[in-house]
Structures are given as C-alpha cells and as structure tokens.
Amino acid sequence: AVVSTQSTGDIALIALFTEPLHRFHHFLVGHMTRESVQAALQNGITAQQILDFLRAHAHPQMLGNTPVIPATVTDQLFLWEMERTRISTDEGVLYSQFLSDADFRVVQEYAQNIGCVMWYNSQKRLLVVNKRGHNDVKKYWKTYKKEHGECS
C-alpha cells in the first residue's frame, strides 16, 4: 500500500493494517498482509474502512486509475474480513470415557437422533455434544448403563 500523507495520525492509522516498509517525505509504503489486516479487523476496523482510507490517501498517480484501488486488493480485503465470520464457536461437552465401541455407538447414535452432535471420532471414541443436548445425553447414558450393566 502506498499512501500519500505527511500526517503522523495517518501514518499511525496505516500502521494498524499494514507492515510499514518505507517512509518518504510525502508518502508511506506499507505491506498489507493477512496478519496485519486480521489484526486491524480484530480491533474493529472494517475492510470498507481500510479501502476508504486507501482511496482518500492514494498517491496522485493512482488517482488516474479506475478503480483507484485494484480489484484484487479490494477482493482480498473482503475475503480476509469474511474469514473472521466463517468460523463460529459453540460450547460443547466432550464424552470420552467409553469402555467399548458398542457403548460409544449407542450414545453417539442417540445424540445424533436428537440432533445435538457437534463432532465425533469413532476410532478414538470421542463425542462432542452441544450444551442444549448434554443433559438429555447424560440422562440417556446413565439409564442405558443401569439397564445394560456398567460395562458392555
């Protein structure tokens, strides 16, 4: 990113979403990386705000271009912003103390049937259920163990 400015405030702003490389009398050169932009996004700066800043402070030679900011840069900024919303976190409960594959399958199938499985690994007998379904799965597992013995 090349920004035409002498303002220390603008220089501080560009440092929020770039890795500054060179500072000259009337402009600053910085490298926008996924990490530098992600850090800005985490601090509440949007891709649109970054683009608005770059347009407002574009080097005079860039102002003759249409668009002023290349489409690849615009697209990449929005893709990096979308990455942040692509991943979501939910609380879950891990079940991992199954004594047999049969015990694991019974609980995993019950949890699947009531729609609370978040993730499972049959080989390692690991099951994660969401918080909403945890009490039902726990109650089912206790009842199942009573009816079928502690070990299967």
Secondary structure by P-SEA (a helix, b strand, c coil): cccccccaaaaaaaaaccccccccccbbbbbbcaaaaaaaaaacccaaaaaaaaaaacccccccccccccaaaaaaaaaaaaaaacbbbbbbbbbcccccaaaaaaaaaaaaaaccccccccccbbbbbcccaaaaaaaaaaaaaaaccccc
